Amino acid sequence: MKQTMAWVSRIIRRWVITTFMSDEEYDVIEAHKKKIYQMPVLNTSSVSGVPDSLLEKLVDHLTLTGHVSEVDHKIEHLLELKESGLTDVALELRSDQQL
């Protein structure tokens, strides 16, 4: 999750996040944005004051992070993105989630 949050933290913008999170939830994220940005540097997967469920929501909606057992679900998601007009995707495969 730490490496994923490094990428996710770069796109924390209200207009993006409130497509899947309430304004109130986004306000919590916004209030702790600096700490969220520091997660990879601090080697942590949580931020005091931010429920883990909100961090997980960011990862779930902004990445295709998951285990090989979840590939079918990820493919379904990619196909939904294609139907909505997405034309390009960049993938990074890892054998060790701690990288």
Secondary structure, DSSP 8 states (H G I E B T S, - for coil): -HHHHHHHGGG--HHHHTTTS-HHHHHHHHHTHHHHHTHHHHT-S-BTTB-HHHHHHHHHHH-----GGGHHHHHHHHHHHHHTT---------S-TT-
